[in-house]
């Protein structure tokens, strides 16, 4: 266990940051999953609505530094392409 006051503070900060990032990442995966499930069910309207809901969540995760900006762009691009296959 850490003995210095600064080390104890870093442990607290790291745990707080970890929990916040974990929540954002979990939410992100849920929104992506909703889009994929709607596409698998061949429900075009639901897929579009899920995509419109997922894009801001993906962008927010990238702006918070939870995922890389390129990763966010790739996710948005692939999901959009997937939804567009429904017509």
C-alpha positions as semicolon CSV with decimal commas, in nm:
position;residue;x (nm);y (nm);z (nm)
1;X;0,000;0,000;0,000
2;X;0,118;0,353;-0,071
3;X;0,261;0,558;0,213
4;X;0,289;0,906;0,061
5;X;-0,004;1,142;0,057
6;X;0,044;1,210;-0,315
7;X;0,048;0,838;-0,395
8;X;-0,274;0,784;-0,202
9;X;-0,433;1,070;-0,394
10;X;-0,320;0,921;-0,728
11;X;-0,479;0,587;-0,631
12;X;-0,810;0,762;-0,561
13;X;-0,793;0,960;-0,886
14;X;-0,707;0,653;-1,091
15;X;-0,997;0,454;-0,945
16;X;-1,239;0,740;-1,012
17;X;-1,116;0,776;-1,370
18;X;-1,131;0,399;-1,424
19;X;-1,493;0,382;-1,309
20;X;-1,595;0,678;-1,524
21;X;-1,424;0,531;-1,833
22;X;-1,575;0,189;-1,763
23;X;-1,925;0,341;-1,756
24;X;-1,871;0,533;-2,080
25;X;-1,724;0,225;-2,255
26;X;-2,011;0,004;-2,138
27;X;-2,271;0,255;-2,257
28;X;-2,089;0,284;-2,589
29;X;-2,094;-0,092;-2,644
30;X;-2,465;-0,107;-2,559
31;X;-2,552;0,157;-2,818
32;X;-2,340;-0,016;-3,085
33;X;-2,507;-0,348;-2,999
34;X;-2,853;-0,193;-3,043
35;X;-2,765;-0,085;-3,398
36;X;-2,628;-0,428;-3,488
37;X;-2,931;-0,608;-3,343
38;X;-3,171;-0,384;-3,538
39;X;-2,980;-0,458;-3,858
40;X;-2,985;-0,834;-3,788
41;X;-3,362;-0,810;-3,736
42;X;-3,381;-0,627;-4,072
43;X;-3,570;-0,340;-3,908
44;X;-3,454;-0,037;-4,110
45;X;-3,639;0,231;-3,912
46;X;-3,523;0,100;-3,576
47;X;-3,166;0,066;-3,709
48;X;-3,163;0,429;-3,826
49;X;-3,297;0,550;-3,492
50;X;-3,039;0,342;-3,306
51;X;-2,761;0,479;-3,529
52;X;-2,872;0,838;-3,468
53;X;-2,862;0,767;-3,095
54;X;-2,525;0,589;-3,112
55;X;-2,327;0,851;-3,305
56;X;-2,326;1,117;-3,028
57;X;-2,233;0,852;-2,770
58;X;-1,940;0,739;-2,986
59;X;-1,826;1,098;-3,040
60;X;-1,853;1,177;-2,669
61;X;-1,644;0,871;-2,579
62;X;-1,377;0,990;-2,822
63;X;-1,383;1,345;-2,685
64;X;-1,342;1,211;-2,330
65;X;-1,041;1,006;-2,442
66;X;-1,201;0,669;-2,368
67;X;-1,150;0,561;-2,729
68;X;-0,925;0,707;-2,998
69;X;-1,077;0,948;-3,249
70;X;-0,989;0,713;-3,536
71;X;-1,166;0,430;-3,356
72;X;-1,475;0,650;-3,322
73;X;-1,469;0,743;-3,690
74;X;-1,426;0,379;-3,789
75;X;-1,720;0,273;-3,571
76;X;-1,949;0,543;-3,711
77;X;-1,845;0,462;-4,067
78;X;-1,898;0,086;-4,032
79;X;-2,231;0,122;-3,854
80;X;-2,357;0,371;-4,114
81;X;-2,248;0,138;-4,392
82;X;-2,425;-0,150;-4,217
83;X;-2,750;0,044;-4,178
84;X;-2,736;0,157;-4,541
85;X;-2,733;-0,207;-4,655
86;X;-3,096;-0,227;-4,540
87;X;-3,195;0,028;-4,801
